[in-house]
Amino acid sequence: MADNTRKEPKDWVSGDDPMTGAQESYLKTLAEQAHRDLPEEELTKAEASELIDEMRQKAGLER
C-alpha cells in the first residue's frame, strides 16, 4: 500500500506561496546551527521546506 500522507514540497498546492514566518524563524535558527548563510532572495514554502530538511541534516538533527 502506497504512503500518500507525505507529499514532496514541489507537489504542494501552496508550495509557491511565500514562506511562513515560522519557516523563516526556524531557518534562521538552523542556519546558525549548520554554520550557513540564508539565501538573499525570498523563498517559497516549498523551497523553505527543502532547505529546512537540508539544514537539519547538516546540523545533525533528526527529522
PyMOL Python script that loads the backbone (N, CA, C, O; Angstrom):
from pymol import cmd

cmd.read_pdbstr("""\
ATOM      1  N   MET A   1       0.839  -1.180   0.000  1.00  0.00           N
ATOM      2  CA  MET A   1       0.000   0.000   0.000  1.00  0.00           C
ATOM      3  C   MET A   1       0.890   1.252   0.000  1.00  0.00           C
ATOM      4  O   MET A   1       1.809   1.372   0.810  1.00  0.00           O
ATOM      5  N   ALA A   2       0.607   2.153  -0.896  1.00  0.00           N
ATOM      6  CA  ALA A   2       1.416   3.368  -1.021  1.00  0.00           C
ATOM      7  C   ALA A   2       1.117   4.328   0.130  1.00  0.00           C
ATOM      8  O   ALA A   2      -0.014   4.423   0.608  1.00  0.00           O
ATOM      9  N   ASP A   3       2.151   5.030   0.555  1.00  0.00           N
ATOM     10  CA  ASP A   3       2.001   6.032   1.601  1.00  0.00           C
ATOM     11  C   ASP A   3       1.792   7.383   0.945  1.00  0.00           C
ATOM     12  O   ASP A   3       2.729   7.975   0.409  1.00  0.00           O
ATOM     13  N   ASN A   4       0.557   7.869   0.989  1.00  0.00           N
ATOM     14  CA  ASN A   4       0.268   9.164   0.373  1.00  0.00           C
ATOM     15  C   ASN A   4       0.084  10.257   1.417  1.00  0.00           C
ATOM     16  O   ASN A   4      -0.511  11.296   1.127  1.00  0.00           O
ATOM     17  N   THR A   5       0.586  10.036   2.624  1.00  0.00           N
ATOM     18  CA  THR A   5       0.439  11.035   3.673  1.00  0.00           C
ATOM     19  C   THR A   5       1.524  12.095   3.609  1.00  0.00           C
ATOM     20  O   THR A   5       1.408  13.132   4.264  1.00  0.00           O
ATOM     21  N   ARG A   6       2.563  11.862   2.843  1.00  0.00           N
ATOM     22  CA  ARG A   6       3.656  12.841   2.744  1.00  0.00           C
ATOM     23  C   ARG A   6       3.887  13.168   1.276  1.00  0.00           C
ATOM     24  O   ARG A   6       4.270  12.301   0.491  1.00  0.00           O
ATOM     25  N   LYS A   7       3.652  14.419   0.912  1.00  0.00           N
ATOM     26  CA  LYS A   7       3.908  14.887  -0.445  1.00  0.00           C
ATOM     27  C   LYS A   7       5.243  15.597  -0.479  1.00  0.00           C
ATOM     28  O   LYS A   7       5.677  16.185   0.511  1.00  0.00           O
ATOM     29  N   GLU A   8       5.876  15.535  -1.607  1.00  0.00           N
ATOM     30  CA  GLU A   8       7.082  16.306  -1.831  1.00  0.00           C
ATOM     31  C   GLU A   8       6.697  17.779  -1.873  1.00  0.00           C
ATOM     32  O   GLU A   8       5.650  18.126  -2.418  1.00  0.00           O
ATOM     33  N   PRO A   9       7.533  18.654  -1.302  1.00  0.00           N
ATOM     34  CA  PRO A   9       7.195  20.084  -1.304  1.00  0.00           C
ATOM     35  C   PRO A   9       6.867  20.637  -2.686  1.00  0.00           C
ATOM     36  O   PRO A   9       6.008  21.510  -2.810  1.00  0.00           O
ATOM     37  N   LYS A  10       7.531  20.150  -3.717  1.00  0.00           N
ATOM     38  CA  LYS A  10       7.265  20.663  -5.068  1.00  0.00           C
ATOM     39  C   LYS A  10       5.856  20.320  -5.549  1.00  0.00           C
ATOM     40  O   LYS A  10       5.356  20.924  -6.498  1.00  0.00           O
ATOM     41  N   ASP A  11       5.211  19.342  -4.886  1.00  0.00           N
ATOM     42  CA  ASP A  11       3.867  18.918  -5.261  1.00  0.00           C
ATOM     43  C   ASP A  11       2.771  19.568  -4.418  1.00  0.00           C
ATOM     44  O   ASP A  11       1.590  19.288  -4.626  1.00  0.00           O
ATOM     45  N   TRP A  12       3.143  20.431  -3.471  1.00  0.00           N
ATOM     46  CA  TRP A  12       2.158  21.091  -2.621  1.00  0.00           C
ATOM     47  C   TRP A  12       1.337  22.090  -3.434  1.00  0.00           C
ATOM     48  O   TRP A  12       1.868  22.765  -4.316  1.00  0.00           O
ATOM     49  N   VAL A  13       0.061  22.179  -3.138  1.00  0.00           N
ATOM     50  CA  VAL A  13      -0.790  23.170  -3.788  1.00  0.00           C
ATOM     51  C   VAL A  13      -0.318  24.576  -3.432  1.00  0.00           C
ATOM     52  O   VAL A  13      -0.320  25.467  -4.282  1.00  0.00           O
ATOM     53  N   SER A  14       0.087  24.777  -2.174  1.00  0.00           N
ATOM     54  CA  SER A  14       0.519  26.106  -1.723  1.00  0.00           C
ATOM     55  C   SER A  14       2.038  26.255  -1.744  1.00  0.00           C
ATOM     56  O   SER A  14       2.574  27.182  -1.136  1.00  0.00           O
ATOM     57  N   GLY A  15       2.727  25.370  -2.424  1.00  0.00           N
ATOM     58  CA  GLY A  15       4.188  25.385  -2.436  1.00  0.00           C
ATOM     59  C   GLY A  15       4.805  26.646  -3.007  1.00  0.00           C
ATOM     60  O   GLY A  15       5.939  26.990  -2.671  1.00  0.00           O
ATOM     61  N   ASP A  16       4.069  27.342  -3.872  1.00  0.00           N
ATOM     62  CA  ASP A  16       4.586  28.574  -4.476  1.00  0.00           C
ATOM     63  C   ASP A  16       4.291  29.811  -3.636  1.00  0.00           C
ATOM     64  O   ASP A  16       4.750  30.904  -3.968  1.00  0.00           O
ATOM     65  N   ASP A  17       3.534  29.658  -2.557  1.00  0.00           N
ATOM     66  CA  ASP A  17       3.260  30.779  -1.660  1.00  0.00           C
ATOM     67  C   ASP A  17       4.551  31.170  -0.946  1.00  0.00           C
ATOM     68  O   ASP A  17       5.461  30.350  -0.821  1.00  0.00           O
ATOM     69  N   PRO A  18       4.638  32.413  -0.479  1.00  0.00           N
ATOM     70  CA  PRO A  18       5.827  32.819   0.280  1.00  0.00           C
ATOM     71  C   PRO A  18       5.961  31.978   1.551  1.00  0.00           C
ATOM     72  O   PRO A  18       4.968  31.532   2.125  1.00  0.00           O
ATOM     73  N   MET A  19       7.208  31.773   1.978  1.00  0.00           N
ATOM     74  CA  MET A  19       7.425  31.001   3.196  1.00  0.00           C
ATOM     75  C   MET A  19       6.722  31.672   4.374  1.00  0.00           C
ATOM     76  O   MET A  19       6.501  32.883   4.376  1.00  0.00           O
ATOM     77  N   THR A  20       6.380  30.876   5.358  1.00  0.00           N
ATOM     78  CA  THR A  20       5.686  31.401   6.530  1.00  0.00           C
ATOM     79  C   THR A  20       6.685  32.036   7.495  1.00  0.00           C
ATOM     80  O   THR A  20       7.893  31.830   7.381  1.00  0.00           O
ATOM     81  N   GLY A  21       6.174  32.794   8.424  1.00  0.00           N
ATOM     82  CA  GLY A  21       7.021  33.386   9.450  1.00  0.00           C
ATOM     83  C   GLY A  21       7.713  32.328  10.283  1.00  0.00           C
ATOM     84  O   GLY A  21       8.872  32.480  10.668  1.00  0.00           O
ATOM     85  N   ALA A  22       6.984  31.246  10.557  1.00  0.00           N
ATOM     86  CA  ALA A  22       7.569  30.147  11.336  1.00  0.00           C
ATOM     87  C   ALA A  22       8.724  29.502  10.581  1.00  0.00           C
ATOM     88  O   ALA A  22       9.755  29.187  11.176  1.00  0.00           O
ATOM     89  N   GLN A  23       8.559  29.302   9.275  1.00  0.00           N
ATOM     90  CA  GLN A  23       9.641  28.729   8.477  1.00  0.00           C
ATOM     91  C   GLN A  23      10.856  29.651   8.482  1.00  0.00           C
ATOM     92  O   GLN A  23      11.988  29.189   8.626  1.00  0.00           O
ATOM     93  N   GLU A  24      10.625  30.934   8.327  1.00  0.00           N
ATOM     94  CA  GLU A  24      11.728  31.892   8.299  1.00  0.00           C
ATOM     95  C   GLU A  24      12.490  31.899   9.628  1.00  0.00           C
ATOM     96  O   GLU A  24      13.720  31.915   9.646  1.00  0.00           O
ATOM     97  N   SER A  25      11.756  31.885  10.725  1.00  0.00           N
ATOM     98  CA  SER A  25      12.378  31.874  12.042  1.00  0.00           C
ATOM     99  C   SER A  25      13.185  30.599  12.252  1.00  0.00           C
ATOM    100  O   SER A  25      14.313  30.645  12.743  1.00  0.00           O
ATOM    101  N   TYR A  26      12.608  29.470  11.881  1.00  0.00           N
ATOM    102  CA  TYR A  26      13.291  28.185  12.051  1.00  0.00           C
ATOM    103  C   TYR A  26      14.529  28.114  11.164  1.00  0.00           C
ATOM    104  O   TYR A  26      15.562  27.591  11.582  1.00  0.00           O
ATOM    105  N   LEU A  27      14.433  28.634   9.951  1.00  0.00           N
ATOM    106  CA  LEU A  27      15.590  28.647   9.060  1.00  0.00           C
ATOM    107  C   LEU A  27      16.737  29.460   9.641  1.00  0.00           C
ATOM    108  O   LEU A  27      17.898  29.075   9.512  1.00  0.00           O
ATOM    109  N   LYS A  28      16.423  30.577  10.278  1.00  0.00           N
ATOM    110  CA  LYS A  28      17.471  31.397  10.898  1.00  0.00           C
ATOM    111  C   LYS A  28      18.177  30.609  11.994  1.00  0.00           C
ATOM    112  O   LYS A  28      19.403  30.642  12.099  1.00  0.00           O
ATOM    113  N   THR A  29      17.406  29.906  12.803  1.00  0.00           N
ATOM    114  CA  THR A  29      17.983  29.086  13.874  1.00  0.00           C
ATOM    115  C   THR A  29      18.842  27.968  13.295  1.00  0.00           C
ATOM    116  O   THR A  29      19.963  27.740  13.750  1.00  0.00           O
ATOM    117  N   LEU A  30      18.315  27.274  12.295  1.00  0.00           N
ATOM    118  CA  LEU A  30      19.060  26.169  11.678  1.00  0.00           C
ATOM    119  C   LEU A  30      20.323  26.665  10.980  1.00  0.00           C
ATOM    120  O   LEU A  30      21.354  25.994  11.019  1.00  0.00           O
ATOM    121  N   ALA A  31      20.252  27.821  10.350  1.00  0.00           N
ATOM    122  CA  ALA A  31      21.417  28.368   9.654  1.00  0.00           C
ATOM    123  C   ALA A  31      22.553  28.603  10.645  1.00  0.00           C
ATOM    124  O   ALA A  31      23.717  28.348  10.334  1.00  0.00           O
ATOM    125  N   GLU A  32      22.218  29.080  11.815  1.00  0.00           N
ATOM    126  CA  GLU A  32      23.245  29.271  12.843  1.00  0.00           C
ATOM    127  C   GLU A  32      23.852  27.935  13.259  1.00  0.00           C
ATOM    128  O   GLU A  32      25.070  27.820  13.393  1.00  0.00           O
ATOM    129  N   GLN A  33      23.004  26.922  13.465  1.00  0.00           N
ATOM    130  CA  GLN A  33      23.483  25.605  13.887  1.00  0.00           C
ATOM    131  C   GLN A  33      24.285  24.907  12.801  1.00  0.00           C
ATOM    132  O   GLN A  33      25.236  24.184  13.095  1.00  0.00           O
ATOM    133  N   ALA A  34      23.901  25.123  11.536  1.00  0.00           N
ATOM    134  CA  ALA A  34      24.576  24.469  10.414  1.00  0.00           C
ATOM    135  C   ALA A  34      25.725  25.312   9.870  1.00  0.00           C
ATOM    136  O   ALA A  34      26.402  24.902   8.927  1.00  0.00           O
ATOM    137  N   HIS A  35      25.951  26.494  10.461  1.00  0.00           N
ATOM    138  CA  HIS A  35      27.012  27.411  10.014  1.00  0.00           C
ATOM    139  C   HIS A  35      26.860  27.741   8.525  1.00  0.00           C
ATOM    140  O   HIS A  35      27.804  27.637   7.741  1.00  0.00           O
ATOM    141  N   ARG A  36      25.640  28.141   8.171  1.00  0.00           N
ATOM    142  CA  ARG A  36      25.329  28.503   6.784  1.00  0.00           C
ATOM    143  C   ARG A  36      24.659  29.855   6.726  1.00  0.00           C
ATOM    144  O   ARG A  36      24.026  30.299   7.684  1.00  0.00           O
ATOM    145  N   ASP A  37      24.807  30.495   5.596  1.00  0.00           N
ATOM    146  CA  ASP A  37      24.082  31.736   5.350  1.00  0.00           C
ATOM    147  C   ASP A  37      22.765  31.394   4.665  1.00  0.00           C
ATOM    148  O   ASP A  37      22.665  30.412   3.930  1.00  0.00           O
ATOM    149  N   LEU A  38      21.773  32.213   4.917  1.00  0.00           N
ATOM    150  CA  LEU A  38      20.495  32.041   4.242  1.00  0.00           C
ATOM    151  C   LEU A  38      20.525  32.716   2.887  1.00  0.00           C
ATOM    152  O   LEU A  38      21.238  33.704   2.711  1.00  0.00           O
ATOM    153  N   PRO A  39      19.766  32.205   1.920  1.00  0.00           N
ATOM    154  CA  PRO A  39      19.695  32.867   0.614  1.00  0.00           C
ATOM    155  C   PRO A  39      19.164  34.288   0.762  1.00  0.00           C
ATOM    156  O   PRO A  39      18.353  34.566   1.645  1.00  0.00           O
ATOM    157  N   GLU A  40      19.615  35.167  -0.089  1.00  0.00           N
ATOM    158  CA  GLU A  40      19.177  36.566  -0.063  1.00  0.00           C
ATOM    159  C   GLU A  40      17.742  36.719  -0.565  1.00  0.00           C
ATOM    160  O   GLU A  40      16.996  37.564  -0.069  1.00  0.00           O
ATOM    161  N   GLU A  41      17.357  35.906  -1.545  1.00  0.00           N
ATOM    162  CA  GLU A  41      16.040  36.052  -2.156  1.00  0.00           C
ATOM    163  C   GLU A  41      14.954  35.436  -1.261  1.00  0.00           C
ATOM    164  O   GLU A  41      15.219  34.583  -0.414  1.00  0.00           O
ATOM    165  N   GLU A  42      13.733  35.905  -1.486  1.00  0.00           N
ATOM    166  CA  GLU A  42      12.585  35.356  -0.764  1.00  0.00           C
ATOM    167  C   GLU A  42      12.340  33.922  -1.217  1.00  0.00           C
ATOM    168  O   GLU A  42      12.424  33.622  -2.408  1.00  0.00           O
ATOM    169  N   LEU A  43      12.043  33.052  -0.290  1.00  0.00           N
ATOM    170  CA  LEU A  43      11.796  31.657  -0.606  1.00  0.00           C
ATOM    171  C   LEU A  43      10.299  31.357  -0.613  1.00  0.00           C
ATOM    172  O   LEU A  43       9.512  32.025   0.058  1.00  0.00           O
ATOM    173  N   THR A  44       9.929  30.347  -1.379  1.00  0.00           N
ATOM    174  CA  THR A  44       8.556  29.855  -1.330  1.00  0.00           C
ATOM    175  C   THR A  44       8.444  28.864  -0.173  1.00  0.00           C
ATOM    176  O   THR A  44       9.450  28.468   0.415  1.00  0.00           O
ATOM    177  N   LYS A  45       7.213  28.467   0.147  1.00  0.00           N
ATOM    178  CA  LYS A  45       7.010  27.470   1.197  1.00  0.00           C
ATOM    179  C   LYS A  45       7.753  26.178   0.859  1.00  0.00           C
ATOM    180  O   LYS A  45       8.387  25.573   1.724  1.00  0.00           O
ATOM    181  N   ALA A  46       7.670  25.766  -0.392  1.00  0.00           N
ATOM    182  CA  ALA A  46       8.328  24.520  -0.812  1.00  0.00           C
ATOM    183  C   ALA A  46       9.847  24.639  -0.705  1.00  0.00           C
ATOM    184  O   ALA A  46      10.504  23.730  -0.199  1.00  0.00           O
ATOM    185  N   GLU A  47      10.405  25.745  -1.176  1.00  0.00           N
ATOM    186  CA  GLU A  47      11.853  25.942  -1.102  1.00  0.00           C
ATOM    187  C   GLU A  47      12.318  25.988   0.351  1.00  0.00           C
ATOM    188  O   GLU A  47      13.345  25.404   0.698  1.00  0.00           O
ATOM    189  N   ALA A  48      11.565  26.679   1.194  1.00  0.00           N
ATOM    190  CA  ALA A  48      11.922  26.769   2.605  1.00  0.00           C
ATOM    191  C   ALA A  48      11.895  25.391   3.254  1.00  0.00           C
ATOM    192  O   ALA A  48      12.779  25.059   4.043  1.00  0.00           O
ATOM    193  N   SER A  49      10.890  24.593   2.928  1.00  0.00           N
ATOM    194  CA  SER A  49      10.791  23.255   3.498  1.00  0.00           C
ATOM    195  C   SER A  49      11.982  22.390   3.091  1.00  0.00           C
ATOM    196  O   SER A  49      12.549  21.676   3.918  1.00  0.00           O
ATOM    197  N   GLU A  50      12.353  22.455   1.830  1.00  0.00           N
ATOM    198  CA  GLU A  50      13.501  21.682   1.353  1.00  0.00           C
ATOM    199  C   GLU A  50      14.793  22.148   2.012  1.00  0.00           C
ATOM    200  O   GLU A  50      15.646  21.331   2.359  1.00  0.00           O
ATOM    201  N   LEU A  51      14.938  23.460   2.183  1.00  0.00           N
ATOM    202  CA  LEU A  51      16.131  23.999   2.831  1.00  0.00           C
ATOM    203  C   LEU A  51      16.164  23.616   4.315  1.00  0.00           C
ATOM    204  O   LEU A  51      17.233  23.337   4.859  1.00  0.00           O
ATOM    205  N   ILE A  52      15.016  23.602   4.960  1.00  0.00           N
ATOM    206  CA  ILE A  52      14.933  23.168   6.353  1.00  0.00           C
ATOM    207  C   ILE A  52      15.407  21.727   6.470  1.00  0.00           C
ATOM    208  O   ILE A  52      16.208  21.406   7.348  1.00  0.00           O
ATOM    209  N   ASP A  53      14.921  20.860   5.596  1.00  0.00           N
ATOM    210  CA  ASP A  53      15.346  19.451   5.623  1.00  0.00           C
ATOM    211  C   ASP A  53      16.857  19.330   5.430  1.00  0.00           C
ATOM    212  O   ASP A  53      17.518  18.566   6.134  1.00  0.00           O
ATOM    213  N   GLU A  54      17.395  20.080   4.480  1.00  0.00           N
ATOM    214  CA  GLU A  54      18.830  20.039   4.192  1.00  0.00           C
ATOM    215  C   GLU A  54      19.650  20.525   5.396  1.00  0.00           C
ATOM    216  O   GLU A  54      20.643  19.902   5.773  1.00  0.00           O
ATOM    217  N   MET A  55      19.227  21.629   5.983  1.00  0.00           N
ATOM    218  CA  MET A  55      19.977  22.180   7.110  1.00  0.00           C
ATOM    219  C   MET A  55      19.851  21.312   8.358  1.00  0.00           C
ATOM    220  O   MET A  55      20.806  21.196   9.125  1.00  0.00           O
ATOM    221  N   ARG A  56      18.694  20.704   8.569  1.00  0.00           N
ATOM    222  CA  ARG A  56      18.531  19.789   9.706  1.00  0.00           C
ATOM    223  C   ARG A  56      19.517  18.635   9.581  1.00  0.00           C
ATOM    224  O   ARG A  56      20.121  18.211  10.566  1.00  0.00           O
ATOM    225  N   GLN A  57      19.671  18.139   8.371  1.00  0.00           N
ATOM    226  CA  GLN A  57      20.601  17.039   8.134  1.00  0.00           C
ATOM    227  C   GLN A  57      22.037  17.488   8.409  1.00  0.00           C
ATOM    228  O   GLN A  57      22.797  16.772   9.061  1.00  0.00           O
ATOM    229  N   LYS A  58      22.407  18.663   7.916  1.00  0.00           N
ATOM    230  CA  LYS A  58      23.760  19.178   8.115  1.00  0.00           C
ATOM    231  C   LYS A  58      24.041  19.494   9.581  1.00  0.00           C
ATOM    232  O   LYS A  58      25.179  19.385  10.037  1.00  0.00           O
ATOM    233  N   ALA A  59      23.008  19.882  10.311  1.00  0.00           N
ATOM    234  CA  ALA A  59      23.160  20.210  11.721  1.00  0.00           C
ATOM    235  C   ALA A  59      23.121  18.946  12.594  1.00  0.00           C
ATOM    236  O   ALA A  59      23.339  19.015  13.804  1.00  0.00           O
ATOM    237  N   GLY A  60      22.842  17.794  11.972  1.00  0.00           N
ATOM    238  CA  GLY A  60      22.794  16.541  12.714  1.00  0.00           C
ATOM    239  C   GLY A  60      21.510  16.357  13.507  1.00  0.00           C
ATOM    240  O   GLY A  60      21.497  15.638  14.506  1.00  0.00           O
ATOM    241  N   LEU A  61      20.440  16.991  13.076  1.00  0.00           N
ATOM    242  CA  LEU A  61      19.154  16.867  13.754  1.00  0.00           C
ATOM    243  C   LEU A  61      18.298  15.809  13.077  1.00  0.00           C
ATOM    244  O   LEU A  61      18.309  15.680  11.853  1.00  0.00           O
ATOM    245  N   GLU A  62      17.571  15.068  13.862  1.00  0.00           N
ATOM    246  CA  GLU A  62      16.670  14.050  13.309  1.00  0.00           C
ATOM    247  C   GLU A  62      15.444  14.726  12.747  1.00  0.00           C
ATOM    248  O   GLU A  62      15.083  15.824  13.172  1.00  0.00           O
ATOM    249  N   ARG A  63      14.814  14.092  11.814  1.00  0.00           N
ATOM    250  CA  ARG A  63      13.590  14.607  11.220  1.00  0.00           C
ATOM    251  C   ARG A  63      12.400  14.130  11.990  1.00  0.00           C
ATOM    252  O   ARG A  63      11.266  14.461  11.642  1.00  0.00           O
TER     253      ARG A  63
END
""", "prot")
cmd.dss("prot")
cmd.show_as("cartoon", "prot")
cmd.util.cbc("prot")
cmd.orient("prot")
